[in-house]
Structure formats: C-alpha cells, structure tokens
Amino acid sequence: MPVESGNSATARQAKQKRKSHSLSIRRTNSTEQERPPIHRDMLEGQDSKLPMALRSNLLDLFGQIEREFENLYLENLELRREIESLNDRLAGEGQTVDGGDLSKGALKTKASHSTSQLSQKLKTTYKASTSKIVSSFKATTSRAVCQLVKEYVGHRDGIWDLSVTRTQPLVLGTASADHCAMLWSIETGKCLLKYAGHAGSVNSIKFHPTEQMALTASGDQTAHIWRYMVQLPLPQPPADISASLDDDVDFSDKDEADGEADGPNECPTVRVASTTLKSHQGVVIAADWLVGGKQVVTASWDRAANLYDVETSELVHTLTGHDQELTHCCTHPTQRLVVTSSRDTTFRLWDFRDPSIHSVNVFQGHTDTVTSAVFTVGDNVVSGSDDRTVKVWDLKNMRSPIATIRTDSAVNRISVSANQRIIALPHDNRQVRLFDMNGVRLARLPRSNRQGHRRMVCCSAWNEENQACNLFTCGFDRQAIGWNINIPALLQEK
C-alpha cells in the first residue's frame, strides 16, 4: 500500500487551508455586498499611504471582525432577555433553578446554554450577598485589637518552637533549626543567652516550673537539660515600630552576616548540658516537664515517648502504641497527665496519677497528622491537625469533640491562654488566627509585607504575666514576634 510522503502531506494541508480561507473570504464578500457600504466608503475616501490592494484586503478583514462582534452582541442580547424572563418566572414562583423546566417551550433548543448562563449569574449574585454577610460578621469581631510589639531577630534558620519562662526573670526562649536555642529579653528584643550544645536542629524548648533550667529536644536524637543565668537589661524607651517596619528588608532572606550583627555573638553562650537524655533511636521532636519538674517526657520519630527521671537521667517508662512518628507532646499544668500527637492521625492521653496503673486513651477524630495537642486549665484538650481542623475535647467524654474549628490551611503547634481561654492557631499559609473554646473566631493577626510573618508560622505561645506582650509566634522567616492581644470581655462572651 503506498505511503504518502511528508512533503506531499504538508503541501496538501497547506492547499486545503488556503482553499478554506478563500471560501471564507468569498462568502464574506458576498454578504458584504448585501450591506450598505457606508463605513467602507468613508474609509476609502480617507487618505492612506497603503497600496490599494492591501488596503482593500484589510478593510475586508475588518468587516469580518465587525460582523463577528455584531453576531455575538445580538446573541448576547437574546440570552439576556431569556435570563431576565427566567429570573422573573423563578422570582414569581419562589423556586430555585431547575434544569427540567427549561426543556419546555421555545427555550428547548438553548436550554443548556441558558442554564449555564443563569447558573453563573446566580452564583455571582449569591457570592456577592454572602460576602456582604461575612463582612458584617468580620465587622463585629474587629474590636479585637492585635498589635505587633517586638521582633526577635538573630537565628540563622527557621524557628521551630518558643516558650516563656514560668519564673522571674521573664524571658523568651526560641528553638531553631540552626542547632541553637536562644533566650531573649521580652522588652528590648536583645539576645541574653545562647545554647549551642546540640548537634542537630533544636525542635522544642520548655522551661522548668520553678528553677532556671531549660529542656530542649533535638534532631541529634537527644534531649538536653541545661541551666541558665541571665540579667535583664535596663528598660529602654519604646521603639517606633512603624519606622522599623518601613524598611523593605525581608528577614526571611537575611544572610548570616546580618544575623550575626543583631547580637547573638555578643551574648554569653552555653555549650555543655547538665543532663543529656539519649534513649531514643530517632529525632526527638518535642519534650516537656511533668508537674513538679522532677520528670520529663520526650516524643520522638521512633514512634515512642519516653519518661525520664531528671535527677538520675534514667528511663522510667517507654510509651508505645502509636503507629507512626510522634509530632508533639504536652503535660497537664497541675496533674500527672501527658498527651502525645502522631502522624497516625491520633493523639493519646497517658495517665500517671496512679503509680501502679498507667492507663492510655486514644483520640480518633482527625483525618491527617495531628501536629499538636495541648491541655487547658480545665478538663479540656485542644488538638490541631494537617487536616485543617482544630478540635476541642472534654476529658470526661472522649468519644467526640465538643467543638470543631475549620480553617483553610494546615495547623501547626497551637497554644491556649490560661486566663482568657483563647486558642492561637499558627498556619502554614503565614496566618495566625484566634478562636475561643466554643470555636468562635475572635481575630486574625496582621499579615502584610510590612508586618507579621513572611513564611510558615510554626508555633505560638501565650505569656500571661506580661500584658504589654502577651502572645508570641515564630516561623520559618527566622524571627519571633511579640504581640499585644486585647480581647474585650463582651466579645469573648459572644
């Protein structure tokens, strides 16, 4: 069977294309003669430097374009009349759009087209109306005042975790992927102490309830307990935040030299831990003190949590049961309770109140990684997940959550205010939102090119002792931020 060559096939396609084009032009010219050539005569009467043949061809093409637009315009007018008649009929009958009724009468031939047009119009109308409703709700919650107070810049990599000391002097601690933990003056933003004893990313930091000791967990498969002594600098006049925010420098893109210039090398450095806990076989992602400070719990990617004695550094219990890596651990402020979160979409409650019985309860309510679960002052646990939800649980009824908060981004390490019972939600999309325990949204922290975080927000922590700077957030833009959150009591009751 003969095969057509490539050159002959190409020539045939080009010939057919020219033939169809000529037919189109011929058909257009025949219709043009039927129309009064008013515009053509006017254009031909004008002076032009173009050759007559080229100009005539251009006028023909412009005529085709004009007629196409005219046909579209007439069709649009017809569709508008049909949509208006359908809207009038729907308004009179008080019904919603039903494609079955459109198949009757003269509209049967254009039912699908008109229904799509009508559906789009109704969607636009309802979207505008719902936007107004949402805006009205936002106006009621805008009374919550969120103001940036201080920025803490000096780490060379993203900050995973932060915490505030529970005793005097009050300082802010940050744990970073640059293998260091830092202590900061809350008022001045100056680095007071640097801990450089880890050989891997520092993933969490927690302070002893009564002594000047810090507990850090690291990617080097260990947790360290180290002592610190800091002296707060003298109070300084408040800096002009607006002036500093006018600078277009992106903290997330600072080089290491800029980070060193902010003062971390000038502050004292601790390089040796007083206690090293090394029983894990994987990254230690989090650690926390049990009530009283005599024991600590660590969570690791080896799917286990360990309970250690602080004085002897001995392993007391290994908490196993999770099917995948752990992501976080938290202890109750007044009772011997521990909650561990995991990538297996669950979090577990461990009860050590009875020395002879160590019970465990499994919470199954999320569909993705549980990034954190924290206790409140009462009998509640709040859990956040990569499934973009936050759930509030009652320890007395663990079958289902008592409140569910749905968001538009994955939720990282959350925190709950002890006094005001406000939940701070840090997100992957750089947002930080505030909700009450009933799931009602209270506020959203500012986020713009001049203010707020510029990359993923990893953690939040409340500071109940300092009203001027009572919430801290940190993220992968290498900085921590102190905020002043003012939530009126009336707004919280709503």
C-alpha angles and dihedrals in degrees: 000000000000118000121216114237122239094245094051091047092051091048091050092051091049091049092050091048092052090046093053090046092052090049090052092049091046091050090049094049091052091054092044092061089059091058122075104258095222098135092041093054090049092051094045090052092060122091116258136169093212119106113262094242093050092045092050091051091050091050090052091051092047089051090055091051091049092051092048090053090046092054091048091049093051091047090049091052091051092050091049091054090050092048092049091050091049091048091050091050093047091047091051094048095040092227135135125243112292119180092204095070092053093069092074128092128354093334093070094096093055100032098120093045095048094044091054091049091047093045091052092049093049091047090053092048095048092044090055092048093048090047088057090050092049090047090054090054091048089053091058093052096043090090088083104098117212116181131177109236109171141000122214109206127172111091118114095215140025120307114235102183144005137190141178124232117254095214136048130312093050111219136162120241124202131190117206142186088239088083092254140103120206136198117214138194105245095210101043102027091229122144109246102178139006125206113204102167098113125089094206143036113312103231103180143008130199131173129227113257095235111007135059095258131121130206118209130182121206146189088244086082094253140098120216132206112201136170125232138192118194135172117210116231120242113277114266132202111276112269122237102256093187091057093052091046091056089073111099094212111129108222090204090063099045115129124231093263091060090049092053092049091061092071113264092123091051094058123079117272128216114202105169126066122220090217130021121197111200113163098112125100096206145031113317101224101179144003137185142180121251117229109288094027096249095112135036133200125213131195122208144183087245085083093250139100120213130209114209136188108235098210097049099025088225124147109249102178138359112215109209133169107093114116096212141025119311118241105186146356132202136182130216114255095229108015137054095257128130130191122197127193127207146183088246087085093252139093126206133216115216119197118205098164092107109053092207096049126049105185125187132201125196121217114206113183108110130080098208141030114324101225096188144350122194137183125240126212089262129047096294137110122200118203130191127197147184086247086081095250137111119203131197115213133193113222089215093056112031100166096093136002119262092217135018125199116199120201138175097242142042114280121229131191106337129198134201125215110237096209103037097025092227121156117221113205118197113197140200090239092064093258126129115197132186124216135171124235091268092060096255114145113238106176148329122231115242115269121181141120089279102039139032133018122331098198139030113322107227106183147003131204132185125224110203095180099060116059093183092059109019104153131049129192132182135189149164092288085085095247141100121214130206117213136192109222117192112184113177114229092236090056092051091052090055 
